[in-house]
Amino acid sequence: MAETRFESARSWLFLVLSGVATGLSWLCYYRALQLGPVSKVAPIDKLSVALAIVLGVLFIGEKLTWAVTLGGLLIIAGSMIIILF
């Protein structure tokens, strides 16, 4: 199936926006490291994986399997333990 010009332009737009979001994410991460201890900042950063799971299920209809659910819950639990203790 050939891509139309609109689909190609849309793909490039999302690719560029993804790059911008990634760059901003890293800038925010390094700023957080300047403001707080890495032992607290890094676990919060890892919560983005759990957030991606939730967003994938809600917005693009990904299947939520028991393994993905368990993995997301373990990431959240581990992050909370590290942050709080």
PDB file of N, CA, C and O in Angstrom:
ATOM      1  N   MET A   1       0.829  -1.178   0.000  1.00  0.00           N
ATOM      2  CA  MET A   1       0.000   0.000   0.000  1.00  0.00           C
ATOM      3  C   MET A   1       0.882   1.253   0.000  1.00  0.00           C
ATOM      4  O   MET A   1       1.767   1.383   0.845  1.00  0.00           O
ATOM      5  N   ALA A   2       0.654   2.143  -0.910  1.00  0.00           N
ATOM      6  CA  ALA A   2       1.449   3.368  -1.010  1.00  0.00           C
ATOM      7  C   ALA A   2       0.878   4.429  -0.075  1.00  0.00           C
ATOM      8  O   ALA A   2      -0.334   4.551   0.101  1.00  0.00           O
ATOM      9  N   GLU A   3       1.791   5.186   0.513  1.00  0.00           N
ATOM     10  CA  GLU A   3       1.396   6.282   1.382  1.00  0.00           C
ATOM     11  C   GLU A   3       1.055   7.507   0.542  1.00  0.00           C
ATOM     12  O   GLU A   3       1.736   7.800  -0.440  1.00  0.00           O
ATOM     13  N   THR A   4       0.008   8.218   0.925  1.00  0.00           N
ATOM     14  CA  THR A   4      -0.317   9.465   0.241  1.00  0.00           C
ATOM     15  C   THR A   4       0.595  10.558   0.778  1.00  0.00           C
ATOM     16  O   THR A   4       1.290  10.371   1.777  1.00  0.00           O
ATOM     17  N   ARG A   5       0.584  11.689   0.107  1.00  0.00           N
ATOM     18  CA  ARG A   5       1.405  12.818   0.572  1.00  0.00           C
ATOM     19  C   ARG A   5       0.989  13.265   1.965  1.00  0.00           C
ATOM     20  O   ARG A   5       1.834  13.606   2.792  1.00  0.00           O
ATOM     21  N   PHE A   6      -0.321  13.264   2.224  1.00  0.00           N
ATOM     22  CA  PHE A   6      -0.809  13.673   3.538  1.00  0.00           C
ATOM     23  C   PHE A   6      -0.309  12.727   4.623  1.00  0.00           C
ATOM     24  O   PHE A   6       0.137  13.175   5.680  1.00  0.00           O
ATOM     25  N   GLU A   7      -0.379  11.423   4.370  1.00  0.00           N
ATOM     26  CA  GLU A   7       0.081  10.448   5.361  1.00  0.00           C
ATOM     27  C   GLU A   7       1.578  10.572   5.590  1.00  0.00           C
ATOM     28  O   GLU A   7       2.044  10.443   6.722  1.00  0.00           O
ATOM     29  N   SER A   8       2.333  10.818   4.532  1.00  0.00           N
ATOM     30  CA  SER A   8       3.770  10.972   4.650  1.00  0.00           C
ATOM     31  C   SER A   8       4.109  12.225   5.456  1.00  0.00           C
ATOM     32  O   SER A   8       4.964  12.183   6.341  1.00  0.00           O
ATOM     33  N   ALA A   9       3.446  13.331   5.154  1.00  0.00           N
ATOM     34  CA  ALA A   9       3.683  14.575   5.892  1.00  0.00           C
ATOM     35  C   ALA A   9       3.284  14.404   7.353  1.00  0.00           C
ATOM     36  O   ALA A   9       3.961  14.904   8.251  1.00  0.00           O
ATOM     37  N   ARG A  10       2.198  13.705   7.583  1.00  0.00           N
ATOM     38  CA  ARG A  10       1.731  13.468   8.959  1.00  0.00           C
ATOM     39  C   ARG A  10       2.738  12.607   9.718  1.00  0.00           C
ATOM     40  O   ARG A  10       2.999  12.851  10.896  1.00  0.00           O
ATOM     41  N   SER A  11       3.296  11.614   9.059  1.00  0.00           N
ATOM     42  CA  SER A  11       4.307  10.759   9.687  1.00  0.00           C
ATOM     43  C   SER A  11       5.533  11.581  10.077  1.00  0.00           C
ATOM     44  O   SER A  11       6.070  11.430  11.175  1.00  0.00           O
ATOM     45  N   TRP A  12       5.971  12.457   9.162  1.00  0.00           N
ATOM     46  CA  TRP A  12       7.122  13.311   9.461  1.00  0.00           C
ATOM     47  C   TRP A  12       6.824  14.270  10.615  1.00  0.00           C
ATOM     48  O   TRP A  12       7.676  14.514  11.469  1.00  0.00           O
ATOM     49  N   LEU A  13       5.609  14.806  10.628  1.00  0.00           N
ATOM     50  CA  LEU A  13       5.223  15.713  11.715  1.00  0.00           C
ATOM     51  C   LEU A  13       5.322  15.008  13.059  1.00  0.00           C
ATOM     52  O   LEU A  13       5.888  15.549  14.008  1.00  0.00           O
ATOM     53  N   PHE A  14       4.775  13.808  13.141  1.00  0.00           N
ATOM     54  CA  PHE A  14       4.814  13.082  14.408  1.00  0.00           C
ATOM     55  C   PHE A  14       6.236  12.658  14.767  1.00  0.00           C
ATOM     56  O   PHE A  14       6.583  12.606  15.947  1.00  0.00           O
ATOM     57  N   LEU A  15       7.045  12.362  13.786  1.00  0.00           N
ATOM     58  CA  LEU A  15       8.438  12.035  14.048  1.00  0.00           C
ATOM     59  C   LEU A  15       9.181  13.235  14.624  1.00  0.00           C
ATOM     60  O   LEU A  15       9.942  13.091  15.581  1.00  0.00           O
ATOM     61  N   VAL A  16       8.970  14.403  14.057  1.00  0.00           N
ATOM     62  CA  VAL A  16       9.606  15.627  14.555  1.00  0.00           C
ATOM     63  C   VAL A  16       9.092  15.970  15.953  1.00  0.00           C
ATOM     64  O   VAL A  16       9.878  16.315  16.835  1.00  0.00           O
ATOM     65  N   LEU A  17       7.775  15.876  16.157  1.00  0.00           N
ATOM     66  CA  LEU A  17       7.213  16.155  17.484  1.00  0.00           C
ATOM     67  C   LEU A  17       7.742  15.182  18.531  1.00  0.00           C
ATOM     68  O   LEU A  17       7.983  15.568  19.675  1.00  0.00           O
ATOM     69  N   SER A  18       7.920  13.943  18.149  1.00  0.00           N
ATOM     70  CA  SER A  18       8.492  12.954  19.059  1.00  0.00           C
ATOM     71  C   SER A  18       9.917  13.333  19.452  1.00  0.00           C
ATOM     72  O   SER A  18      10.299  13.217  20.616  1.00  0.00           O
ATOM     73  N   GLY A  19      10.691  13.782  18.486  1.00  0.00           N
ATOM     74  CA  GLY A  19      12.055  14.220  18.769  1.00  0.00           C
ATOM     75  C   GLY A  19      12.097  15.417  19.699  1.00  0.00           C
ATOM     76  O   GLY A  19      12.926  15.474  20.607  1.00  0.00           O
ATOM     77  N   VAL A  20      11.206  16.374  19.476  1.00  0.00           N
ATOM     78  CA  VAL A  20      11.135  17.557  20.343  1.00  0.00           C
ATOM     79  C   VAL A  20      10.749  17.144  21.767  1.00  0.00           C
ATOM     80  O   VAL A  20      11.354  17.599  22.737  1.00  0.00           O
ATOM     81  N   ALA A  21       9.744  16.283  21.880  1.00  0.00           N
ATOM     82  CA  ALA A  21       9.304  15.824  23.207  1.00  0.00           C
ATOM     83  C   ALA A  21      10.418  15.074  23.929  1.00  0.00           C
ATOM     84  O   ALA A  21      10.594  15.223  25.138  1.00  0.00           O
ATOM     85  N   THR A  22      11.165  14.270  23.184  1.00  0.00           N
ATOM     86  CA  THR A  22      12.275  13.529  23.791  1.00  0.00           C
ATOM     87  C   THR A  22      13.356  14.477  24.284  1.00  0.00           C
ATOM     88  O   THR A  22      13.883  14.310  25.383  1.00  0.00           O
ATOM     89  N   GLY A  23      13.683  15.470  23.473  1.00  0.00           N
ATOM     90  CA  GLY A  23      14.684  16.459  23.883  1.00  0.00           C
ATOM     91  C   GLY A  23      14.258  17.230  25.116  1.00  0.00           C
ATOM     92  O   GLY A  23      15.052  17.434  26.034  1.00  0.00           O
ATOM     93  N   LEU A  24      13.005  17.657  25.140  1.00  0.00           N
ATOM     94  CA  LEU A  24      12.497  18.377  26.316  1.00  0.00           C
ATOM     95  C   LEU A  24      12.478  17.482  27.551  1.00  0.00           C
ATOM     96  O   LEU A  24      12.753  17.937  28.661  1.00  0.00           O
ATOM     97  N   SER A  25      12.156  16.225  27.352  1.00  0.00           N
ATOM     98  CA  SER A  25      12.158  15.273  28.458  1.00  0.00           C
ATOM     99  C   SER A  25      13.547  15.157  29.084  1.00  0.00           C
ATOM    100  O   SER A  25      13.687  15.162  30.307  1.00  0.00           O
ATOM    101  N   TRP A  26      14.566  15.054  28.240  1.00  0.00           N
ATOM    102  CA  TRP A  26      15.929  14.958  28.763  1.00  0.00           C
ATOM    103  C   TRP A  26      16.353  16.235  29.475  1.00  0.00           C
ATOM    104  O   TRP A  26      17.023  16.175  30.506  1.00  0.00           O
ATOM    105  N   LEU A  27      15.972  17.382  28.942  1.00  0.00           N
ATOM    106  CA  LEU A  27      16.291  18.645  29.617  1.00  0.00           C
ATOM    107  C   LEU A  27      15.647  18.716  30.993  1.00  0.00           C
ATOM    108  O   LEU A  27      16.279  19.141  31.960  1.00  0.00           O
ATOM    109  N   CYS A  28      14.388  18.300  31.078  1.00  0.00           N
ATOM    110  CA  CYS A  28      13.688  18.290  32.370  1.00  0.00           C
ATOM    111  C   CYS A  28      14.324  17.292  33.326  1.00  0.00           C
ATOM    112  O   CYS A  28      14.436  17.561  34.522  1.00  0.00           O
ATOM    113  N   TYR A  29      14.740  16.140  32.806  1.00  0.00           N
ATOM    114  CA  TYR A  29      15.380  15.112  33.632  1.00  0.00           C
ATOM    115  C   TYR A  29      16.691  15.642  34.220  1.00  0.00           C
ATOM    116  O   TYR A  29      16.944  15.476  35.413  1.00  0.00           O
ATOM    117  N   TYR A  30      17.522  16.275  33.393  1.00  0.00           N
ATOM    118  CA  TYR A  30      18.785  16.801  33.893  1.00  0.00           C
ATOM    119  C   TYR A  30      18.566  17.949  34.870  1.00  0.00           C
ATOM    120  O   TYR A  30      19.332  18.104  35.821  1.00  0.00           O
ATOM    121  N   ARG A  31      17.542  18.747  34.650  1.00  0.00           N
ATOM    122  CA  ARG A  31      17.232  19.824  35.603  1.00  0.00           C
ATOM    123  C   ARG A  31      16.796  19.223  36.934  1.00  0.00           C
ATOM    124  O   ARG A  31      17.193  19.703  37.995  1.00  0.00           O
ATOM    125  N   ALA A  32      15.984  18.179  36.880  1.00  0.00           N
ATOM    126  CA  ALA A  32      15.562  17.519  38.115  1.00  0.00           C
ATOM    127  C   ALA A  32      16.763  16.934  38.855  1.00  0.00           C
ATOM    128  O   ALA A  32      16.806  16.960  40.085  1.00  0.00           O
ATOM    129  N   LEU A  33      17.734  16.408  38.113  1.00  0.00           N
ATOM    130  CA  LEU A  33      18.940  15.879  38.751  1.00  0.00           C
ATOM    131  C   LEU A  33      19.744  16.978  39.429  1.00  0.00           C
ATOM    132  O   LEU A  33      20.406  16.730  40.436  1.00  0.00           O
ATOM    133  N   GLN A  34      19.692  18.195  38.884  1.00  0.00           N
ATOM    134  CA  GLN A  34      20.369  19.319  39.532  1.00  0.00           C
ATOM    135  C   GLN A  34      19.680  19.715  40.829  1.00  0.00           C
ATOM    136  O   GLN A  34      20.325  20.167  41.775  1.00  0.00           O
ATOM    137  N   LEU A  35      18.363  19.542  40.864  1.00  0.00           N
ATOM    138  CA  LEU A  35      17.578  19.989  42.014  1.00  0.00           C
ATOM    139  C   LEU A  35      17.417  18.933  43.105  1.00  0.00           C
ATOM    140  O   LEU A  35      17.195  19.277  44.266  1.00  0.00           O
ATOM    141  N   GLY A  36      17.526  17.668  42.752  1.00  0.00           N
ATOM    142  CA  GLY A  36      17.276  16.618  43.733  1.00  0.00           C
ATOM    143  C   GLY A  36      18.229  15.455  43.579  1.00  0.00           C
ATOM    144  O   GLY A  36      18.954  15.362  42.588  1.00  0.00           O
ATOM    145  N   PRO A  37      18.228  14.561  44.567  1.00  0.00           N
ATOM    146  CA  PRO A  37      19.131  13.406  44.516  1.00  0.00           C
ATOM    147  C   PRO A  37      18.696  12.407  43.447  1.00  0.00           C
ATOM    148  O   PRO A  37      17.505  12.197  43.216  1.00  0.00           O
ATOM    149  N   VAL A  38      19.679  11.802  42.806  1.00  0.00           N
ATOM    150  CA  VAL A  38      19.400  10.850  41.739  1.00  0.00           C
ATOM    151  C   VAL A  38      18.576   9.669  42.256  1.00  0.00           C
ATOM    152  O   VAL A  38      17.809   9.074  41.499  1.00  0.00           O
ATOM    153  N   SER A  39      18.725   9.329  43.522  1.00  0.00           N
ATOM    154  CA  SER A  39      17.974   8.203  44.091  1.00  0.00           C
ATOM    155  C   SER A  39      16.479   8.481  44.145  1.00  0.00           C
ATOM    156  O   SER A  39      15.684   7.549  44.268  1.00  0.00           O
ATOM    157  N   LYS A  40      16.090   9.723  44.057  1.00  0.00           N
ATOM    158  CA  LYS A  40      14.667  10.083  44.032  1.00  0.00           C
ATOM    159  C   LYS A  40      14.196  10.430  42.621  1.00  0.00           C
ATOM    160  O   LYS A  40      13.043  10.175  42.275  1.00  0.00           O
ATOM    161  N   VAL A  41      15.065  11.000  41.815  1.00  0.00           N
ATOM    162  CA  VAL A  41      14.692  11.442  40.464  1.00  0.00           C
ATOM    163  C   VAL A  41      14.552  10.259  39.505  1.00  0.00           C
ATOM    164  O   VAL A  41      13.583  10.191  38.749  1.00  0.00           O
ATOM    165  N   ALA A  42      15.495   9.338  39.527  1.00  0.00           N
ATOM    166  CA  ALA A  42      15.496   8.223  38.575  1.00  0.00           C
ATOM    167  C   ALA A  42      14.243   7.346  38.692  1.00  0.00           C
ATOM    168  O   ALA A  42      13.673   6.983  37.663  1.00  0.00           O
ATOM    169  N   PRO A  43      13.793   6.991  39.898  1.00  0.00           N
ATOM    170  CA  PRO A  43      12.571   6.181  39.978  1.00  0.00           C
ATOM    171  C   PRO A  43      11.340   6.895  39.417  1.00  0.00           C
ATOM    172  O   PRO A  43      10.470   6.264  38.816  1.00  0.00           O
ATOM    173  N   ILE A  44      11.274   8.194  39.613  1.00  0.00           N
ATOM    174  CA  ILE A  44      10.148   8.954  39.060  1.00  0.00           C
ATOM    175  C   ILE A  44      10.205   8.907  37.534  1.00  0.00           C
ATOM    176  O   ILE A  44       9.173   8.794  36.873  1.00  0.00           O
ATOM    177  N   ASP A  45      11.406   8.992  36.983  1.00  0.00           N
ATOM    178  CA  ASP A  45      11.570   8.896  35.534  1.00  0.00           C
ATOM    179  C   ASP A  45      11.092   7.543  35.019  1.00  0.00           C
ATOM    180  O   ASP A  45      10.493   7.469  33.946  1.00  0.00           O
ATOM    181  N   LYS A  46      11.346   6.491  35.758  1.00  0.00           N
ATOM    182  CA  LYS A  46      10.947   5.145  35.322  1.00  0.00           C
ATOM    183  C   LYS A  46       9.437   4.959  35.347  1.00  0.00           C
ATOM    184  O   LYS A  46       8.925   4.045  34.700  1.00  0.00           O
ATOM    185  N   LEU A  47       8.719   5.792  36.067  1.00  0.00           N
ATOM    186  CA  LEU A  47       7.256   5.714  36.070  1.00  0.00           C
ATOM    187  C   LEU A  47       6.674   6.031  34.695  1.00  0.00           C
ATOM    188  O   LEU A  47       5.505   5.748  34.433  1.00  0.00           O
ATOM    189  N   SER A  48       7.488   6.617  33.819  1.00  0.00           N
ATOM    190  CA  SER A  48       7.006   6.908  32.463  1.00  0.00           C
ATOM    191  C   SER A  48       6.649   5.626  31.718  1.00  0.00           C
ATOM    192  O   SER A  48       5.806   5.645  30.821  1.00  0.00           O
ATOM    193  N   VAL A  49       7.284   4.516  32.080  1.00  0.00           N
ATOM    194  CA  VAL A  49       6.946   3.236  31.449  1.00  0.00           C
ATOM    195  C   VAL A  49       5.514   2.838  31.804  1.00  0.00           C
ATOM    196  O   VAL A  49       4.744   2.425  30.938  1.00  0.00           O
ATOM    197  N   ALA A  50       5.167   2.965  33.083  1.00  0.00           N
ATOM    198  CA  ALA A  50       3.800   2.647  33.516  1.00  0.00           C
ATOM    199  C   ALA A  50       2.794   3.600  32.866  1.00  0.00           C
ATOM    200  O   ALA A  50       1.706   3.183  32.471  1.00  0.00           O
ATOM    201  N   LEU A  51       3.158   4.864  32.759  1.00  0.00           N
ATOM    202  CA  LEU A  51       2.283   5.837  32.103  1.00  0.00           C
ATOM    203  C   LEU A  51       2.087   5.482  30.634  1.00  0.00           C
ATOM    204  O   LEU A  51       0.980   5.603  30.110  1.00  0.00           O
ATOM    205  N   ALA A  52       3.141   5.048  29.972  1.00  0.00           N
ATOM    206  CA  ALA A  52       3.032   4.650  28.567  1.00  0.00           C
ATOM    207  C   ALA A  52       2.102   3.445  28.400  1.00  0.00           C
ATOM    208  O   ALA A  52       1.363   3.359  27.419  1.00  0.00           O
ATOM    209  N   ILE A  53       2.139   2.530  29.345  1.00  0.00           N
ATOM    210  CA  ILE A  53       1.226   1.383  29.295  1.00  0.00           C
ATOM    211  C   ILE A  53      -0.219   1.859  29.377  1.00  0.00           C
ATOM    212  O   ILE A  53      -1.061   1.441  28.583  1.00  0.00           O
ATOM    213  N   VAL A  54      -0.504   2.732  30.335  1.00  0.00           N
ATOM    214  CA  VAL A  54      -1.870   3.252  30.508  1.00  0.00           C
ATOM    215  C   VAL A  54      -2.321   4.010  29.265  1.00  0.00           C
ATOM    216  O   VAL A  54      -3.434   3.800  28.783  1.00  0.00           O
ATOM    217  N   LEU A  55      -1.476   4.882  28.746  1.00  0.00           N
ATOM    218  CA  LEU A  55      -1.842   5.663  27.556  1.00  0.00           C
ATOM    219  C   LEU A  55      -2.029   4.777  26.335  1.00  0.00           C
ATOM    220  O   LEU A  55      -2.915   5.025  25.517  1.00  0.00           O
ATOM    221  N   GLY A  56      -1.201   3.745  26.206  1.00  0.00           N
ATOM    222  CA  GLY A  56      -1.348   2.815  25.091  1.00  0.00           C
ATOM    223  C   GLY A  56      -2.678   2.085  25.124  1.00  0.00           C
ATOM    224  O   GLY A  56      -3.311   1.884  24.087  1.00  0.00           O
ATOM    225  N   VAL A  57      -3.098   1.690  26.315  1.00  0.00           N
ATOM    226  CA  VAL A  57      -4.384   1.001  26.465  1.00  0.00           C
ATOM    227  C   VAL A  57      -5.543   1.959  26.203  1.00  0.00           C
ATOM    228  O   VAL A  57      -6.492   1.612  25.501  1.00  0.00           O
ATOM    229  N   LEU A  58      -5.466   3.165  26.768  1.00  0.00           N
ATOM    230  CA  LEU A  58      -6.571   4.121  26.652  1.00  0.00           C
ATOM    231  C   LEU A  58      -6.733   4.717  25.258  1.00  0.00           C
ATOM    232  O   LEU A  58      -7.854   4.871  24.772  1.00  0.00           O
ATOM    233  N   PHE A  59      -5.612   5.055  24.612  1.00  0.00           N
ATOM    234  CA  PHE A  59      -5.716   5.832  23.385  1.00  0.00           C
ATOM    235  C   PHE A  59      -5.479   5.067  22.089  1.00  0.00           C
ATOM    236  O   PHE A  59      -5.999   5.457  21.044  1.00  0.00           O
ATOM    237  N   ILE A  60      -4.710   3.994  22.136  1.00  0.00           N
ATOM    238  CA  ILE A  60      -4.479   3.283  20.879  1.00  0.00           C
ATOM    239  C   ILE A  60      -4.928   1.832  20.929  1.00  0.00           C
ATOM    240  O   ILE A  60      -4.646   1.052  20.021  1.00  0.00           O
ATOM    241  N   GLY A  61      -5.623   1.483  21.987  1.00  0.00           N
ATOM    242  CA  GLY A  61      -6.268   0.181  22.052  1.00  0.00           C
ATOM    243  C   GLY A  61      -5.351  -1.012  22.195  1.00  0.00           C
ATOM    244  O   GLY A  61      -5.688  -2.105  21.740  1.00  0.00           O
ATOM    245  N   GLU A  62      -4.197  -0.827  22.817  1.00  0.00           N
ATOM    246  CA  GLU A  62      -3.319  -1.966  23.046  1.00  0.00           C
ATOM    247  C   GLU A  62      -3.973  -2.941  24.016  1.00  0.00           C
ATOM    248  O   GLU A  62      -4.743  -2.547  24.892  1.00  0.00           O
ATOM    249  N   LYS A  63      -3.657  -4.202  23.846  1.00  0.00           N
ATOM    250  CA  LYS A  63      -4.201  -5.233  24.724  1.00  0.00           C
ATOM    251  C   LYS A  63      -3.469  -5.198  26.058  1.00  0.00           C
ATOM    252  O   LYS A  63      -2.243  -5.098  26.104  1.00  0.00           O
ATOM    253  N   LEU A  64      -4.231  -5.280  27.136  1.00  0.00           N
ATOM    254  CA  LEU A  64      -3.654  -5.310  28.476  1.00  0.00           C
ATOM    255  C   LEU A  64      -3.629  -6.759  28.939  1.00  0.00           C
ATOM    256  O   LEU A  64      -4.658  -7.313  29.325  1.00  0.00           O
ATOM    257  N   THR A  65      -2.456  -7.364  28.900  1.00  0.00           N
ATOM    258  CA  THR A  65      -2.310  -8.752  29.319  1.00  0.00           C
ATOM    259  C   THR A  65      -1.922  -8.794  30.796  1.00  0.00           C
ATOM    260  O   THR A  65      -1.565  -7.777  31.389  1.00  0.00           O
ATOM    261  N   TRP A  66      -1.997  -9.980  31.369  1.00  0.00           N
ATOM    262  CA  TRP A  66      -1.624 -10.105  32.779  1.00  0.00           C
ATOM    263  C   TRP A  66      -0.150  -9.782  32.969  1.00  0.00           C
ATOM    264  O   TRP A  66       0.218  -9.198  33.989  1.00  0.00           O
ATOM    265  N   ALA A  67       0.710 -10.148  32.010  1.00  0.00           N
ATOM    266  CA  ALA A  67       2.142  -9.890  32.124  1.00  0.00           C
ATOM    267  C   ALA A  67       2.440  -8.383  32.082  1.00  0.00           C
ATOM    268  O   ALA A  67       3.257  -7.883  32.855  1.00  0.00           O
ATOM    269  N   VAL A  68       1.772  -7.677  31.179  1.00  0.00           N
ATOM    270  CA  VAL A  68       1.970  -6.225  31.084  1.00  0.00           C
ATOM    271  C   VAL A  68       1.446  -5.539  32.351  1.00  0.00           C
ATOM    272  O   VAL A  68       2.086  -4.632  32.882  1.00  0.00           O
ATOM    273  N   THR A  69       0.287  -5.978  32.824  1.00  0.00           N
ATOM    274  CA  THR A  69      -0.283  -5.414  34.053  1.00  0.00           C
ATOM    275  C   THR A  69       0.650  -5.643  35.235  1.00  0.00           C
ATOM    276  O   THR A  69       0.939  -4.719  35.995  1.00  0.00           O
ATOM    277  N   LEU A  70       1.117  -6.875  35.383  1.00  0.00           N
ATOM    278  CA  LEU A  70       2.026  -7.197  36.489  1.00  0.00           C
ATOM    279  C   LEU A  70       3.312  -6.392  36.386  1.00  0.00           C
ATOM    280  O   LEU A  70       3.792  -5.857  37.385  1.00  0.00           O
ATOM    281  N   GLY A  71       3.868  -6.304  35.190  1.00  0.00           N
ATOM    282  CA  GLY A  71       5.087  -5.526  35.004  1.00  0.00           C
ATOM    283  C   GLY A  71       4.899  -4.063  35.355  1.00  0.00           C
ATOM    284  O   GLY A  71       5.746  -3.471  36.024  1.00  0.00           O
ATOM    285  N   GLY A  72       3.789  -3.471  34.907  1.00  0.00           N
ATOM    286  CA  GLY A  72       3.501  -2.076  35.238  1.00  0.00           C
ATOM    287  C   GLY A  72       3.333  -1.866  36.731  1.00  0.00           C
ATOM    288  O   GLY A  72       3.832  -0.886  37.284  1.00  0.00           O
ATOM    289  N   LEU A  73       2.635  -2.780  37.387  1.00  0.00           N
ATOM    290  CA  LEU A  73       2.445  -2.675  38.842  1.00  0.00           C
ATOM    291  C   LEU A  73       3.763  -2.829  39.591  1.00  0.00           C
ATOM    292  O   LEU A  73       3.995  -2.141  40.585  1.00  0.00           O
ATOM    293  N   LEU A  74       4.620  -3.717  39.127  1.00  0.00           N
ATOM    294  CA  LEU A  74       5.930  -3.875  39.770  1.00  0.00           C
ATOM    295  C   LEU A  74       6.797  -2.636  39.595  1.00  0.00           C
ATOM    296  O   LEU A  74       7.521  -2.249  40.513  1.00  0.00           O
ATOM    297  N   ILE A  75       6.727  -2.015  38.425  1.00  0.00           N
ATOM    298  CA  ILE A  75       7.474  -0.768  38.202  1.00  0.00           C
ATOM    299  C   ILE A  75       6.987   0.308  39.162  1.00  0.00           C
ATOM    300  O   ILE A  75       7.788   1.011  39.778  1.00  0.00           O
ATOM    301  N   ILE A  76       5.667   0.432  39.285  1.00  0.00           N
ATOM    302  CA  ILE A  76       5.098   1.433  40.191  1.00  0.00           C
ATOM    303  C   ILE A  76       5.480   1.133  41.634  1.00  0.00           C
ATOM    304  O   ILE A  76       5.907   2.032  42.358  1.00  0.00           O
ATOM    305  N   ALA A  77       5.333  -0.123  42.062  1.00  0.00           N
ATOM    306  CA  ALA A  77       5.658  -0.507  43.436  1.00  0.00           C
ATOM    307  C   ALA A  77       7.143  -0.264  43.733  1.00  0.00           C
ATOM    308  O   ALA A  77       7.484   0.291  44.778  1.00  0.00           O
ATOM    309  N   GLY A  78       8.017  -0.674  42.824  1.00  0.00           N
ATOM    310  CA  GLY A  78       9.438  -0.472  43.039  1.00  0.00           C
ATOM    311  C   GLY A  78       9.814   0.999  43.106  1.00  0.00           C
ATOM    312  O   GLY A  78      10.632   1.399  43.934  1.00  0.00           O
ATOM    313  N   SER A  79       9.224   1.794  42.243  1.00  0.00           N
ATOM    314  CA  SER A  79       9.490   3.239  42.264  1.00  0.00           C
ATOM    315  C   SER A  79       9.031   3.872  43.574  1.00  0.00           C
ATOM    316  O   SER A  79       9.737   4.697  44.155  1.00  0.00           O
ATOM    317  N   MET A  80       7.853   3.484  44.030  1.00  0.00           N
ATOM    318  CA  MET A  80       7.314   4.040  45.279  1.00  0.00           C
ATOM    319  C   MET A  80       8.198   3.646  46.470  1.00  0.00           C
ATOM    320  O   MET A  80       8.459   4.469  47.347  1.00  0.00           O
ATOM    321  N   ILE A  81       8.653   2.402  46.501  1.00  0.00           N
ATOM    322  CA  ILE A  81       9.520   1.947  47.598  1.00  0.00           C
ATOM    323  C   ILE A  81      10.802   2.756  47.620  1.00  0.00           C
ATOM    324  O   ILE A  81      11.232   3.204  48.683  1.00  0.00           O
ATOM    325  N   ILE A  82      11.422   2.950  46.460  1.00  0.00           N
ATOM    326  CA  ILE A  82      12.671   3.694  46.394  1.00  0.00           C
ATOM    327  C   ILE A  82      12.459   5.167  46.764  1.00  0.00           C
ATOM    328  O   ILE A  82      13.278   5.755  47.470  1.00  0.00           O
ATOM    329  N   ILE A  83      11.380   5.748  46.295  1.00  0.00           N
ATOM    330  CA  ILE A  83      11.118   7.165  46.544  1.00  0.00           C
ATOM    331  C   ILE A  83      10.815   7.419  48.029  1.00  0.00           C
ATOM    332  O   ILE A  83      11.297   8.391  48.610  1.00  0.00           O
ATOM    333  N   LEU A  84      10.022   6.542  48.624  1.00  0.00           N
ATOM    334  CA  LEU A  84       9.546   6.783  49.984  1.00  0.00           C
ATOM    335  C   LEU A  84      10.512   6.348  51.073  1.00  0.00           C
ATOM    336  O   LEU A  84      10.431   6.847  52.196  1.00  0.00           O
ATOM    337  N   PHE A  85      11.428   5.428  50.771  1.00  0.00           N
ATOM    338  CA  PHE A  85      12.287   4.917  51.847  1.00  0.00           C
ATOM    339  C   PHE A  85      13.732   5.233  51.635  1.00  0.00           C
ATOM    340  O   PHE A  85      14.571   4.866  52.458  1.00  0.00           O
TER     341      PHE A  85
END
